Amino acid sequence: MDVKEAIQKRRAYRSFDPIEITEALIKDLAGCAQLSASCNNNQPWRFIFVYEHDMLEKMHEVFPKGNAWAKSASMYIAVLSKKDYDCIIDDRVYHQFDTGMATAFLILRATELGLVAHPIAGYNPQKTRELLGVPDDIEVITLVIVGEHSKIINPILSEKQIISEKQRPERFPFEKFVYLNRYPNK
């Protein structure tokens, strides 16, 4: 699979079959994230790979009802960073951008391996911080939910989630986000 195919195959599925999480898989995903670009090679990203059964169970507390589907995943990856870990040039703060690029590399590698790596915003960051022992000065940016896509739709999904399991949600037309040579005056 080439990069373009991985990009096209990547989906935010919510129905999972269990998979075995190995140290080799974690090193593979982290190794791909590690190669991402960052300002001055600061590499501001930090990841906590949560896969032991007891910790997965504890992490179930961080999900609201709408993301209860995440409880069937085999691994959660907490994506962390800190403003001071990366470049700050005048009012431009880079740590979230650089961490996002590294997370995208990780997600694309998971996709290439036939896995789903679904980043979410719907979780309790403070509870996540407490359960994982993350210091207060480090941001919990997102959780990436990892598993193998199941052909059987998770019965706890909402109608909207079921529809997005069956077909990719519509993407914006180019005209909405691609501008040539300058920002349009509208």
C-alpha positions in Angstrom: 0.0 0.0 0.0 1.4 3.4 -0.9 0.8 6.6 1.0 -2.1 7.8 -1.2 -3.9 4.5 -0.7 -3.4 4.7 3.1 -4.9 8.2 3.0 -7.8 7.0 1.0 -8.5 3.9 3.1 -8.2 5.8 6.5 -11.6 5.9 8.1 -13.0 6.8 11.5 -14.8 3.5 12.1 -16.4 2.8 15.4 -17.0 -1.0 15.2 -14.1 -3.1 16.3 -12.9 -6.7 16.6 -10.3 -7.3 19.2 -6.6 -7.5 18.2 -3.4 -8.5 20.0 -1.3 -5.5 20.9 2.4 -6.2 20.8 5.5 -4.3 21.7 6.5 -4.6 18.0 3.2 -2.9 16.9 3.8 -0.1 19.4 7.4 0.4 18.3 6.3 0.4 14.7 3.6 3.0 15.2 5.8 5.2 17.4 8.7 4.8 15.0 6.6 6.2 12.2 5.4 9.1 14.3 9.1 9.8 15.3 10.0 10.5 11.7 7.6 13.4 11.4 8.8 16.9 10.7 8.9 19.4 13.6 10.2 22.9 14.1 14.0 22.7 14.7 13.5 19.0 15.1 12.1 19.6 18.6 9.8 16.5 18.3 7.2 17.9 20.8 4.9 14.9 20.8 4.5 12.4 23.6 2.3 9.3 23.4 1.0 7.0 26.1 0.0 3.6 24.6 -2.7 2.1 26.8 -3.4 -1.6 26.1 -3.3 -3.6 29.3 -6.8 -4.9 30.1 -7.0 -3.3 33.6 -5.9 0.1 32.2 -8.3 -0.1 29.3 -11.1 -0.8 31.8 -10.2 2.2 33.9 -10.0 4.4 30.8 -13.7 3.6 30.0 -14.5 6.3 32.6 -13.3 9.0 30.3 -15.8 8.4 27.5 -19.2 10.1 27.3 -22.2 8.2 26.2 -21.7 9.2 22.6 -18.3 7.6 22.5 -19.1 4.5 24.4 -18.2 2.6 21.2 -14.5 3.3 22.1 -14.8 0.8 24.9 -14.5 -2.1 22.4 -11.0 -0.9 21.2 -7.9 -2.9 21.9 -5.7 0.2 22.5 -5.9 3.9 23.3 -3.1 6.3 22.5 -3.1 9.5 24.5 -1.5 12.2 22.4 0.3 14.8 24.6 2.5 17.9 24.1 3.5 21.0 25.8 3.9 24.5 24.4 7.5 24.8 25.7 8.5 21.5 23.9 8.5 23.3 20.5 9.1 26.6 18.7 7.4 29.7 19.8 8.2 32.4 17.3 6.4 35.7 18.2 2.8 34.7 18.5 3.2 31.4 16.5 3.1 28.4 18.8 4.0 25.1 16.9 3.6 22.2 19.3 0.1 21.3 18.4 0.8 21.5 14.7 3.9 19.3 14.9 2.2 16.8 17.2 -0.7 16.6 14.8 1.6 15.8 11.9 3.3 13.0 14.0 -0.1 11.7 15.0 -1.1 11.6 11.3 2.0 9.6 10.5 1.0 7.1 13.2 -2.6 6.9 11.9 -1.5 6.3 8.4 0.9 3.5 9.4 -2.0 1.9 11.4 -4.1 2.1 8.3 -1.4 0.5 6.3 -1.3 -2.3 8.8 -5.1 -2.9 8.3 -6.0 -1.2 11.6 -8.3 1.7 12.5 -6.8 4.6 14.4 -9.6 7.0 15.2 -8.7 10.3 16.9 -11.5 11.7 19.1 -12.3 14.9 20.8 -15.1 13.3 22.9 -13.4 12.3 26.1 -12.7 13.8 29.5 -9.2 15.3 29.4 -8.9 15.8 33.2 -10.0 12.3 34.0 -7.6 11.0 31.3 -4.8 13.1 32.9 -5.6 11.6 36.3 -5.7 8.0 35.2 -2.5 8.2 33.1 -0.5 10.3 35.6 -0.1 13.2 33.1 1.3 16.4 34.8 -0.9 19.4 34.7 1.4 21.4 32.5 1.2 18.9 29.6 -1.8 19.0 27.3 -3.8 16.0 26.5 -4.5 16.9 22.9 -6.5 13.8 21.8 -7.1 10.1 22.2 -6.6 7.8 19.3 -8.8 4.7 19.5 -7.1 1.7 17.9 -8.6 -1.6 16.8 -9.5 -3.7 13.8 -12.6 -2.8 11.9 -15.5 -5.2 12.4 -17.9 -5.9 9.6 -20.6 -6.2 12.4 -21.8 -2.8 13.3 -21.5 -2.0 17.0 -25.1 -2.0 18.3 -24.5 1.0 20.6 -23.9 3.4 17.7 -26.3 6.2 17.1 -28.1 6.4 13.7 -25.6 9.1 12.5 -22.7 6.9 13.5 -24.2 3.9 11.8 -24.5 5.8 8.6 -20.9 6.9 8.8 -19.8 3.3 9.3 -21.5 2.4 6.0 -20.2 5.2 3.9 -17.5 7.9 4.2 -19.0 11.2 5.4 -19.0 13.8 2.6 -16.0 15.9 2.2 -16.0 19.6 1.4 -15.6 20.6 -2.3 -12.2 22.0 -3.2 -13.7 25.5 -3.6 -14.5 25.6 0.1 -10.9 25.1 1.3 -8.5 25.6 -1.7 -7.6 29.1 -2.7 -5.2 30.1 -5.5 -2.6 32.8 -4.9 -4.6 34.7 -2.2 -7.4 34.5 0.2 -10.7 35.3 -1.5 -12.6 38.5 -0.7 -16.2 37.5 -0.1 
